[in-house]
Amino acid sequence: MKFTIQLFAGIAERLNTSQIEFEYDGDAPTASKLKEQLGQAYPEAASQIRSSFLAVNQNYAPADTPLKVEDELALIPPVSGGDGTVRPHDDKQPHTQEHRTEDGLYMITHAPLSVEDTTNLVITANHGAALTFVGTTREMTGEQRTVHLEYEAYVPMALSHMAAIGTEIAERWPGVRCAISHRIGKVDVAEISVVIAVSSPHRSDCYDASRYAIERLKQTVPIWKKEIWEDGSEWKGHQLGPWNPMN
């Protein structure tokens, strides 16, 4: 059985391709079995493959998920959303390209972000509180100087998981409205990479929902960040212990 698998971030860089055609050896393939064979076939990326999750039709797949040749498959390394299928080094993609969910609340774009535009999406006549979180590129981390960041996203899956965060928020805090905008491609120092806006009838729910949104974004949304330094670069993934986006 031959599977087409999309690759992102450090795995794509290590294997120097954004997609592979892989001949699976055996019957009854599952997510875990496919990952095992991929690690054997690509030993130079084996550790990255082991720490990644397989996405099947734009959803994180449990280890025992059965696979079909027609499935849309992607290897998702640990994500770093918040702290952009369009790649930061793909010069063929127009840098004004924008992707939104149908309701317009969740956006991924190459263009600079507007705090006001995202905030306006959640302001309504019956909400007395609105709170906006803005994430920007930090220059210094200890003694390490960042020149700029590059973001990459598995766009359709990232949008659906951003929308899922909004659904989770509405269930936890009824009446709260959420909008998220994330930039991909090159983001210079002090420029905005993410804007999360929430509104509610009362301010306490805004604070709680805003914190929840950024933490879930960093845990579940397939967006990756590459730090570019004066003397090198590194893909940054989940930094809060073992990564499990299915929790």
Buried (B, 14 or more C-beta within 10 A) or exposed (E): BEBBBBBBBBBBBBBEEBEBEBEBEEEEBBBBBBBBBBBEBBEEBBEBBEBBBBBBEBBBBEEEBEBEEEBBBBBBBBBBBBBBBBBBEEEEBEEEBEBEBEEEBBBBBBBEBEBEEBBEBBEEEEBEBBBBBBBBBEEEEEEEEBBBBBBBBBBBBBBBBBBBBBEBBBEEBEEBBBBBBBBBBBBBBEBBBBBBBBBBBEEEBBEBBBBBBBEBBBBBBBBBBBBBEEEEBEBBBBEEEEBEBEE
